[in-house]
């Protein structure tokens, strides 16, 4: 599979330099700053950088000149993380689309590869592969409220590398799979936009017979609170849905956790097919986000940050889901939510008071049929993306891991 030589070398030995980023200061009024700073939010999670929300900052020009990113630099997350989430994400910088220089924040390190020793896109993929493996945990150092990378140990790690020409070949194979993934993602975004347009058109053109509050047509319940003592005699281990599982228009069951709970409390927190699950908030995009549960896991519980909305026979739960996701639903949530900087939340009383225009059931069902047909297309694309990502992970293991390189060339 691999051609040519291989070598085992410490990461720091294939770098020309490694240095910390900078944060600088907020630009003064009327000033757009002299640099754009990349932060954790700019990492797309798969080795890519999203340049869209880079922060404009004012940084001493000498520091900008010294630390500005160059094509094929790697940016390494050195601080951040959280409970169960390690630091160490890596992304490849390719010349951005701005006249202002890009710099990474002080929570990152810039790794500048020696391109005679290593092909930067390959190195980025190899380090991202490390981040996805259990080995990343040995480079974590917990301090109060933040996780730091053991940078010296990280840079001392030994990597098995094929020849630079072979690195280029491997990168091109993986890049082709990434290109396919991105193509499907773009198509899915288009279909999601079509769905959003359908929701707005059909919800607001439906002939309304009456306006009720949500509490009039559904029973709203909170979920189980994590952190309290739940495991005791007579307990059972059951899957439960978290905020991360409840997405906009679908429930993501790719990573469902379990919890030990007294058997007597199961019915209280159990979700059933047809329940609408809505998140209470957090980031603005999580406010009232939700979808109807399909009963694919039974029994299954829900966390306290998720409202369970169980509809009466007067309203179709899917119709309610679509109304809640419409501009009218979003406007209501934003008007009543408790808000702080970038955070917002609603309580069960506010949710219960939400006004809901209710058409005849036959009209609700017509709307639901049309939008669910569109949802089917989106779901198929989501499944395609999942398959491509699994294929990419398998290829990365076969082409990038030290074991694969050693086995194929040794």
Residue pairs with C-beta under 8 A, 6 or more apart in sequence:
1 398
1 399
1 404
1 408
2 162
2 166
2 405
2 408
2 409
3 162
3 163
3 165
3 166
3 169
4 162
4 163
4 165
4 166
4 409
5 162
5 163
5 409
6 160
6 161
6 162
6 163
6 405
6 406
6 409
6 410
7 160
7 161
8 158
8 159
8 160
8 161
9 117
9 158
9 159
9 161
10 155
10 156
10 157
10 158
10 159
11 111
11 127
11 154
11 155
11 156
11 157
11 158
11 159
12 18
12 155
12 156
13 117
14 113
14 114
14 117
14 118
14 123
14 159
14 161
15 111
15 112
15 113
15 114
15 155
16 112
16 113
16 114
17 110
17 112
18 109
18 110
18 111
18 112
18 155
19 66
19 67
19 109
19 110
20 78
20 106
20 108
20 109
20 110
21 37
21 38
21 67
21 75
21 103
21 104
21 105
21 106
21 107
21 108
21 109
21 110
22 37
22 59
22 63
22 67
22 103
22 105
22 106
23 37
23 57
23 59
23 105
23 106
24 33
24 35
24 37
24 57
24 58
24 59
24 60
24 63
25 57
25 58
25 59
26 57
26 58
27 33
27 56
27 57
27 58
28 58
31 58
32 56
32 100
33 56
33 57
33 58
33 59
33 100
34 57
34 58
34 59
34 61
34 64
34 100
34 101
35 56
35 57
35 58
35 59
35 64
35 68
35 100
35 101
35 102
35 103
36 51
36 54
36 55
36 56
36 57
36 96
36 98
36 100
36 101
36 102
36 103
37 54
37 55
37 56
37 57
37 59
37 102
37 103
37 104
37 105
38 49
38 51
38 54
38 69
38 75
38 93
38 102
38 103
38 104
38 105
38 108
39 54
39 55
39 104
39 105
39 107
40 77
40 80
40 89
40 105
40 107
41 50
41 53
42 49
42 50
42 51
42 52
42 53
42 54
43 49
43 50
43 75
43 77
43 89
43 91
44 50
44 91
45 89
46 128
46 178
47 90
47 91
47 92
47 124
47 125
47 128
48 91
48 92
49 75
49 91
49 92
49 93
49 94
51 96
51 97
51 98
51 102
54 96
54 98
54 102
55 105
56 100
57 103
59 103
64 101
64 103
67 103
67 110
68 101
68 102
68 103
69 75
69 93
69 96
69 101
69 102
69 103
69 104
69 110
70 93
70 112
71 93
71 94
71 95
72 92
72 93
72 94
72 113
72 115
72 120
72 121
73 92
73 93
73 110
73 111
73 112
73 113
73 120
74 90
74 91
74 92
74 93
74 110
74 111
74 112
74 113
74 120
74 123
74 124
74 127
75 90
75 91
75 93
75 104
75 108
75 109
75 110
75 111
76 88
76 89
76 90
76 108
76 109
76 110
76 111
76 127
76 149
76 154
77 87
77 88
77 89
77 90
77 107
77 108
77 149
78 87
78 107
78 108
78 109
78 148
78 149
78 151
79 87
79 107
79 146
79 147
79 148
79 149
80 87
80 107
80 146
80 147
81 87
81 140
81 146
81 147
82 147
85 147
86 131
86 136
86 137
86 139
86 140
86 147
87 140
87 147
87 148
87 149
88 127
88 130
88 131
88 136
88 139
88 140
88 149
88 154
89 128
89 131
90 111
90 124
90 127
90 128
90 131
91 124
91 128
92 120
92 121
92 124
93 102
96 102
104 110
109 151
111 123
113 120
113 123
116 164
117 164
118 161
118 164
118 167
119 164
119 167
119 168
119 171
121 171
121 175
122 161
122 167
122 168
122 170
122 171
122 400
123 167
125 170
125 171
125 174
125 396
125 400
126 159
126 161
126 400
129 396
129 397
129 400
129 401
130 136
130 157
132 393
138 150
138 153
139 149
139 150
139 153
139 154
139 157
140 147
140 148
140 149
140 150
141 147
141 148
141 149
141 150
142 148
159 402
160 402
160 405
160 406
161 167
161 405
162 170
162 405
162 409
170 399
170 400
173 395
173 399
174 392
174 395
174 396
174 399
174 400
177 388
177 391
177 392
177 395
178 392
180 388
181 385
181 388
181 389
181 392
184 381
184 384
184 385
184 388
185 385
187 381
188 378
188 381
188 382
188 385
191 374
191 377
191 378
191 381
192 249
192 378
194 374
195 249
195 371
195 374
195 375
195 378
198 370
198 371
198 374
199 322
199 325
199 326
199 371
200 326
200 327
202 322
202 367
202 370
202 371
203 322
203 323
203 326
203 328
203 367
204 326
204 328
206 357
206 359
206 363
206 364
206 367
207 359
207 360
207 363
208 357
208 358
208 359
209 358
209 359
209 360
210 357
210 358
211 355
211 356
211 357
211 358
212 314
212 355
212 356
212 358
213 352
213 353
213 354
213 355
213 356
214 220
214 309
214 320
214 351
214 352
214 353
214 354
214 355
214 356
215 352
215 353
217 311
217 312
217 314
217 315
217 320
217 356
217 358
218 276
218 309
218 310
218 311
218 312
218 315
218 320
219 309
219 310
219 312
220 307
220 308
220 309
220 310
220 348
220 351
220 352
221 268
221 307
221 308
221 310
222 304
222 307
222 308
222 348
223 240
223 269
223 301
223 302
223 303
223 304
223 305
223 306
223 307
223 308
224 230
224 240
224 259
224 261
224 265
224 269
224 301
224 302
224 303
224 304
225 304
226 259
226 303
226 304
230 259
230 260
230 261
230 262
230 265
231 260
231 261
232 262
234 262
234 263
234 264
235 260
235 261
235 262
235 263
236 260
236 261
236 262
236 263
236 266
237 258
237 259
237 260
238 258
238 259
238 261
238 266
238 299
238 300
238 301
239 256
239 257
239 258
239 297
239 299
239 300
239 301
240 256
240 257
240 258
240 259
240 269
240 300
240 301
240 302
240 303
241 251
241 256
241 271
241 277
241 293
241 300
241 301
241 302
241 303
241 306
242 257
242 303
242 305
242 306
243 279
243 282
243 286
243 303
243 305
243 306
244 252
244 255
245 251
245 252
245 253
245 255
245 256
246 252
246 277
246 278
246 279
246 289
246 290
246 291
246 306
247 289
247 291
248 285
248 289
248 290
248 291
248 325
249 291
249 321
249 325
249 375
249 378
250 291
250 375
250 378
250 379
250 382
251 277
251 291
251 293
251 294
251 296
253 296
253 297
254 386
256 297
256 300
259 301
261 269
261 301
266 299
266 301
269 301
269 302
270 299
270 300
270 301
271 277
271 293
271 300
271 301
271 302
271 308
272 293
272 295
272 298
272 310
273 293
273 294
273 295
273 298
274 292
274 293
274 295
274 310
274 311
274 317
275 292
275 293
275 308
275 309
275 310
275 317
276 290
276 291
276 292
276 293
276 308
276 309
276 310
276 311
276 317
276 320
276 321
276 324
277 290
277 291
277 292
277 293
277 302
277 306
277 307
277 308
277 309
278 288
278 289
278 290
278 306
278 307
278 309
278 324
278 351
279 286
279 287
279 288
279 289
279 290
279 305
279 306
279 307
280 287
280 305
280 306
280 307
280 345
280 346
280 347
281 287
281 288
281 305
281 337
281 343
281 344
281 345
281 346
282 305
282 343
282 344
282 345
283 342
283 343
284 342
284 343
284 344
287 330
287 333
287 334
287 337
287 344
287 345
287 346
288 324
288 329
288 330
288 333
288 346
288 351
290 321
290 324
290 325
291 321
292 317
292 318
292 321
293 300
302 308
307 348
307 351
309 317
309 320
309 351
311 317
311 320
314 358
314 361
315 356
315 358
315 364
316 361
316 364
316 365
316 368
318 368
318 371
318 372
319 359
319 364
319 365
319 367
319 368
320 356
322 367
322 368
322 371
323 329
323 356
323 357
324 354
329 354
332 354
332 355
333 344
333 346
334 344
336 346
336 350
336 353
337 344
337 345
337 346
337 350
338 344
338 345
338 346
338 347
358 364
359 367
397 404
398 404
